[in-house]
């Protein structure tokens, strides 16, 4: 498992598996957000299987699948609500962590400096510079 801490309360990861969830709980995560559509992944990693594994460990699970290039305001609202309602650190996952980083940056537009919204994910290899104009418009 490759957890990349963006802030103290939000981390991203490439795809996790059911056997990773106990370690997430032990690391202090309280909410897991699945940003990956079922059509991209094998059956044993689909939303229902991951929800069961996460909830069995006593964590909150939120499904917010995002297809690259098809991000909607509703998806941003769902990500924001999941983050805002979390009772502790959040782990969001997708194929590489990039989508989850993009969602985090867009959700926090206007709340943090744009250089931080781009720079914090960049420390983990996520280049969000292409989002600068969008972040500026949203701020």
N, C-alpha and C positions, 0 to 999 in steps of 0.2 A: 504494500500500500504506500502510495506516494502523496502524503498530505503536504500541501503548500499553504502556509499561514499567510493570508493577505493582511489581516488585522488580528487583534487579540480575540475578536468575537466571530471571525469569518475565515474559513479556510476552504480551499478547493482541492479536488483530487481527480485523477483519471478514474475510470470505472472501478467501483468497489465490488466485492463479492460478499455473499452472506457470511462467510467465515471471517470477514474483516470487522464485523459490527461489534463484537465484544471488545476489540482493541479501541474502537472509536469511543465506546462508552467509558473504557478505562482512561482514555485521553481527555475525558471531560466534555465531550460533545453531547448536546442535548437534543439537537435537531439535525436531521439528514434531509437534504433536498436533492431529488433526482431530476436532473435537467436533460435526461437522455430519453428519446422516444424508443418504445419497444421494438420498432422496426429496424433499429440499428444493432441490436444485441441478441445473443442466444437466449432461448427460453428461460434457462435457469437464472438469468439476471434481469428478467422482465420486472416491471413495476410491482406486480402482486407478490412475487417471490422476495423482492427486496423489502417491500413494506412488511411482510411477515417477519423477516429476519430482524429488521430494525425495531419493530414494535415488540418483538419477543425479548429484546434487550432493554425495554423500557424507554426507548427514545421515540421522539416524534418524527414521523415520516411525512414528507410533502412531495407529491409528484407534480413537477412543473416541466414537462418535456418541451424542449425547444429544438425545432428543426433549423439547421443553419440557413440563414437568409430569410427566415419566415417569422422573425420575432414580432410580437404584438404588444400593445399596451396592456392587454390582459395578462400576458406572461410576466411583464414587469411588475404589475400590481400583485400578482401571486408571489413573486420572489420577495418583493418588499414586505408583504404581509407575513410571509414565513420567517423572514429575518426579524421583523419587529415583534412578532409573537413568541420568538424563541426565549426560553428561560435560561439560556447559557449559550456557549459557543455553537456555531452552525458549521456543518460540513456540507458543501454542495459539490456534486460530482456530475461529470459528463464523460465524453470520450477521452479528453486530454486535460480538462480543467479550464480550457480557454472560454467556452461558452459560459461557464459558471463565473468566470472572472469578468466577462463582458456584462453579464447581468448585474453583478455587484457594482461595477462602475456606473452603469446607467441608473440603477436604483439610487445611488448616492450623488448623482449630478445635482449641483447646487448646494449640497451639504458639506462637501469637502473641496479643497482646491483641485483643479483639473490635473495639475502636475502629480498630485498624490493618487488620483483615480487611475492615471496611466502608469505612474512610477511604481506603486506598490506591486501590482501584478507583474510588471517588467522584471522585478527582482527574482521572479520565478520562471522567467522565460516567456511570458505572455506579452506580446507586443500589441498594445491597444492604441497606439498613436493614431490609427485611422479613425478612432472614435472622437478625437478632439473636437471637430466641428459639431458633432451631435451633442457632446457633453456641454459645449458652449451654448448651444441653442436651448438645451434643457435646464441650464443653470438659472 
